[in-house]
Amino acid sequence: PGEGGPTAAQLRPEGAFHAKPLKDRAIIVAAGPIANFLLAVVLFAALFMAVGRPVVTNAVVTVVPGSAAERAGILPGDRIVALDGAPIRRFEEVQRHIRPRAGQPVLVGIERDGRPLELRAVPESREGAGILGVGAGPAEFERLDPLSALWAGSVQMVDVSAQTLAALWQMLTGQRGTEELGGPLRIAELSGQMADAGLRNLVTFIAVLSVNLALINLFPIPILDGGHLVMYAAEAVRGRPLPPKAVEFGFRAGFALLIGLFVFATWNDLAHGAVGRWLAS
């Protein structure tokens, strides 16, 4: 403004977002992703109370021919009770232990006909993850009380977040293909498939989608919530807001990046999804 004109503070109405203290602005921006995480926790907890939490036992039902498990001597009917000395009760614990140990020897403690045995297996690498080559039986569903369901829902939300971030890192490092990235068309296609598969699958899909939305919004890209939080952190370090030119440049670059990601995801939808196959036919 010219001489005698209003100041920047006067141009901002009292109570407006940009007039709030830095801490309040950061809390408001972070509330969106946090709400998505909480929604996922609530949906998972509701499923665990109403339907039950899927629990896969530690019994081996199938062994893949030529796999690390077959070479180690694991047979169908064995029960995996320990891995490297750590006790195992559920099959997902086997997957969690084996996944980061591709090419590394693992001591597998099993029970066979009531007798304890210890075998040595070297998991194979598939897309950067360790694979033992054993299959479990169908999951059993265990209903939980409200407090246990909320805790299990929180653990499930963290697991989904970790798996999503691990998959993105593998894509960035070239260990995994990018054809799994999808946009609105893929989401609509999967929503229809989950709805046909039943209410439990649809609610699970909504919860996973909510976690993915929260993670995307937390990426440090200007325009997204994560980008705003990064700018607020820089403002806290500098003791004053970033220069307007820097903020404008960041927003333009972030917008261009998001448009590029949207176009790429839509191309993936058309190239690998049902809509693309229908158009090609």
Beta strands, then each sheet from edge to edge (+ up, - down):
strand 1: 53-55
strand 2: 62-63
strand 3: 79-83
strand 4: 86-87
strand 5: 106-112
strand 6: 115-121
strand 7: 124-126
strand 8: 129-131
strand 9: 134-135
strand 10: 140-142
sheet 1: 1+ 10-
sheet 2: 2+ 9-
sheet 3: 4+ 3- 5+ 6-
sheet 4: 7+ 8-
end
